[in-house]
Amino acid sequence: MEASFAASGDVAPDRRDVLADGIAREEARLAELIHEQDRAKARLDALKVELASHGAEPAVRIHLPPSIPGPVPATSAGKVALFHSLFRGRDDVYPRLWISAKTGKKGYAPACSNEWVRGVCEKPQVKCGECPSQAFLPFSDKAVLDHLQGRHVMGVYPLLRDETCWFLAVDFDKGSWAEDVAAFRETCRSVGLPAAVERSRSGNGTHVWFFFSAPVPAGTARKMGSYLLTETMQRRHQLGMGSYDRLFPNQDTMPRGGFGNLIALPLQHDPREKGNTLFVDEGFVPYPDQWAYLASVRRIEPAVVEEVARAAARLGQVMGVRLWGTGDGEEDAAPWLRLPSRRPRKIPVLGP
């Protein structure tokens, strides 16, 4: 038998298992080393950012009194209540992720009890915002619980009917996102504004959240965000902020017949297993207790948001921000070029 194994070049079954186990261990170790390398690079970028901006005073400085962390929820009901209190938007409707089984295409649509009901739902010919058979599901505690437990992935429409919002979020996507976010976070710290950083679903970007203690006019909140972006670029001239994508809410006013643009919510069940859609520290390492961190997040008073926006406007440090979408779930390439009829405005070519 031994000669037979040697002649054929086969490996004995017990040795095969040992080799397979060894390969699995080394692959796991290699994956951990790669992950640690990414974390070390992020920490290095953050330190470089802090060193580069050391001593540079921002144009606007806020002095907030110390905050008292809230109680850490220990039950599912408590966690849902905390989540619901932070990520507040439209209560009468929320967007839900869909994935095509045929093409793999992904998108969000308003959650509706009439969705795809034969003879009632007329998608895609009729948009949800214009459908006469709307039966939208509310942003409820049950919807949040289903999101946290992985039964669906939900988002939120941050722009309320009265054109105010409970939070502002800044999206950094791809490119030099780690360095850009580190610089932006340092600006927020220098200005005195608390910012919560969530790693995106893909892991290749972040959302930076600012939570308010009461609704703030969307235009005012967006001016505050625009100032923070402007200040970041002025403090670090070599930084192009190429990874900056957009602000949420995307608009100052509610678009006609729409809901305003949506943002996906954090703590998504499956991405959490990969360290994504979690809130992270300066080294982009997830906080070990997400609920303790969220309970400690400070909410900014509307008067403070107004103070920052007013001071930034007075100093001329509110840059133009990118506008996206019409709020019906489909994003326009250039919404500022659209006529009231929603048709694109034709721009004449006057030069070569």
Secondary structure as UniProt FT lines:
FT   HELIX           2..8
FT   HELIX           13..53
FT   TURN            54..55
FT   HELIX           76..86
FT   STRAND          95..99
FT   TURN            101..103
FT   STRAND          106..110
FT   TURN            113..116
FT   TURN            118..120
FT   TURN            123..125
FT   HELIX           128..130
FT   TURN            132..133
FT   HELIX           141..148
FT   TURN            149..150
FT   STRAND          154..156
FT   TURN            161..162
FT   STRAND          164..173
FT   TURN            175..176
FT   HELIX           177..191
FT   STRAND          196..199
FT   STRAND          205..217
FT   HELIX           218..235
FT   TURN            237..238
FT   TURN            242..243
FT   STRAND          244..248
FT   TURN            256..257
FT   STRAND          263..264
FT   HELIX           269..272
FT   TURN            273..275
FT   STRAND          279..280
FT   TURN            282..283
FT   HELIX           290..296
FT   STRAND          299..300
FT   HELIX           302..314
FT   TURN            315..316
FT   HELIX           335..337
FT   TURN            340..341
//
